Each structure stands twice: as C-alpha cells, then as structure tokens.
Amino acid sequence: MILSSKIKITDQNTNKIDQLEMLHVEYVRVLRLLIDSYWDYYNLDHYDYKKHGLRKWKYYPSIPTLKLDPILSARMIKCAKTQAIGMIKGVTSKLDKLFYVLELEQNKPVPNKDKIASLQRVIQKKRKITKPYVSDKTPMELDSIVFKKVDNKTKSFDSVYQLQCIWSKDYKKKNKLTNKINLVVKSHRHNNKLAGLGKEMTSFLVTPTHFNIRYDIKTPKVKKGITAAIDQGISYCITMVDETGNIQQSVPCNHKHTLKSILSKMKRKKKGSNNFSNCQDHRTNYVNWAINQLDLTGIKEIRLEGLRDMTRGRRTNRFLSSFPYVEIRTKLQKVCALSGVRLVEQSSMYRSQRCSSCGFVRKDNRKGDVFCCKGCGHTEQADVNAAKNHLANITEINSYNPLSRTTGFYWN
C-alpha cells in the first residue's frame, strides 16, 4: 500500500522560493502543451481503442511536430512527459479496459452474445472522454534524478532535499540561475510514522509551498479474531458492532462538534469561498479523528456498506450532498491496512430497513435515527440496527427485486 506525507516548504530564503515558483509556472506550461499535443496528434476524442489500445504506449509516443522552448532541462521535460502520459492514461484507462475485455470475449470459441452486447452499450455511453485539466496549482511529479534526499549537514533541520538539473544551459547562463536548490525541512509525527513503517519511494509531488513524500508500506497479514460491521451515518459518523455485541459510535470532539453540526454549517457557506474550504478541512479532520478513536483490538474483518455515486441522477440538498462517504472509506482502508484488518465492502440495499431481530423489511420501519419494526415491535438506534444487519450472514438481494418495501417482506 502506498501512503504519502505532506511536507510544507518553509524557512527558505526568498531566492529559492522565487526560483521554485518560476520553475512551477514553466513546468505547468510545458505539461499543458504536452497534453494538448498528444491529445490532438493522436485524435483521442475519436481514438480507435480496438486497434491501438493506450496500454501499448511505451513511455513517450513521438510527435514529430512538437517543439518545446529550451528553458527546462531534458530531465525536467522527461518528468513532464511521464506525468502527461499518466494523466492521459488515467482518463482513458476505463474505456481502454472495456475494449480489452470486449476483445477477449469476442475471441472466445463460444462468445457470450449477451455479455458482448452489454459491453458495447457501456462503451457507447463512455465513448466521450474529456481531456485532463491542468490547473495552475497542479503539482510537479518529479523522480529521484531531479528531486532527491541528500546528506543533512544542518543542525536545526531534520532533512535536506535537493532539486537539481532544472534549467537548460543557455537559459541558466542568460538569467544567472542555479541548477541546484536545497530545501531544508522539518519532519512531523505522521511522516516519522510512515518512515518507520515503509520505504521511501523515488517519486515526489512538488509545488512552491509543499511536497509529498510517498512510502511503500507492506500490508501486515490478517490476524486472527472476530468480525465487525460498520454503518455510516450523519448523527453518528461511524457505528461499529462486533460479534460479541460490543458497540462503538462516534462521539462529539473535544470542541463539541459532530459530523451533523459541521455539515449544517457547511451548507450555509458559499462554494469556492475560504469559509467553505475551511469547513471541508474541518469535516476531513473530524472524520479522521472519529475513525482513529475506533478500537480494532481482536478484530480480523470489518464489513462496510459499499456506498457509490449517492447523488448521481438524484436531486439532493446541499446538506446530503456534502456527506463524506468517500473520505470515510479511504480513511478506513488506510487504518485497516496498517492494523492488519481485512476490509470488505458489501451492498447496503434494504439493510437499513431490515429488522435485525426478526428479519422483517419495510420502508416505514426506519424514521430518522429511530428504528421501530412494524412486524415484531423491536426498537433500536437506526445505525446500530443497520450495522447488525451488515454483520448478519444473509444472502444479498439484487438491485432488481419484485418484493415491495411498502407491504414488507421477510429477509432471513
């Protein structure tokens, strides 16, 4: 598993910061030029993936008409080319894989016509791909040839990273620039923790204000223990129930904030404003804090409700559209990987409406945070009941189900 640590670039002299900002502006300009050139030259809006899959691209496809101004060094341009190809493949990878699976299915001795038709329909929907967007704040993805850790000869800082081979010879001489920039940094607790768990990788994301160090961490083997299940909610960010009946629910932080209060404050802020950005950071910090409070001692597996595209095709208010299910899943994946716990996602269909006591499913069973079964009268906190249903070993129901939620049915 690959985790990253963000190091802020502070305590540098003005000359270094100015040169780093100038480098970033020029790198972003070259990156945009490369992406536009690749996109237009290979006509990726109407690319024939069936004959020429992008998975066959090796390093840097040649463009005879492409000419770059000799400002950056050849090594920096090589990094920009690698990043441009990676961004293009990231946008087109899904479509490329679909064509590859379709090709395999068509070449079988007895092809499945229904599967081929289904793949062709999906391909037709995803045929329109958009060109990668490069903003002014896009980080530079640099390898160890250009950006690396060097010997630390200082007494006040923890480490020194050197940026080298930046400018071309003519541009450096003309503008009296240096080809080596030493960045002194102070480490922090998160970076020290990752450094002790894994090995530092040879690629870095660099901006004028910070850079990210990546660590390759070996996932520990899954230990022996019991199974638990987690339900995500608004009143209680995380609700975990294990096989012994132990219940863990998120509590307000030291400043009495909950996920519900943060989302309520967030919906009143204007999108794109500094206040809205601060609320997003507050939400992320609370999610991370709430998950860090979970006690995973003696747990070997966690079952999590698989939430995907909650707002797609639906009209939702700003309160519900800000629910951070992606951040919750990402944080849980990191915590489970570092703790040696297996994380399994499963369908959440009907599980919040099923009674964990008798198995009766009805839409009216749940009203807000209260679950009251219309079949047996069992009453419980709604998130706890849903977590128990995720923990139960019951057969999943497909998306097409003729059973009605209004009249109710038993699911055991």
Protein Blocks (a to p, Z undefined) as FASTA:
>chain_A
ZZddddddehiafklmmmmmmmmmmmmmmmmmmmmmmmmmnopmlccfklmcfklpghja
cdfklccddfbcfklmmmmmmmmmmmmmmmmmmmmmmmmmmmmmmmpmbacfklmmmmmm
mmmmmmpccdddddfklccdddfklgccdddfbfkbmbdcddehkbcfklmmmnopafbd
cddddddfklmmmmmmmccdfbdcddfkbccdddddddddddedddddddddfklmbacd
dfkopacdddddfkopafklmmmmmmmpcehiaklmmmmmmmmmmmmmmmmmpccehiab
dcddddehklgoiacdfklmmpcfklmmmmmmmmmmmnopacddddfehklmpcfknopa
cfklpghjbccdfklopacdfklmmmmmmmpccddddfbdcbdfklopadZZ
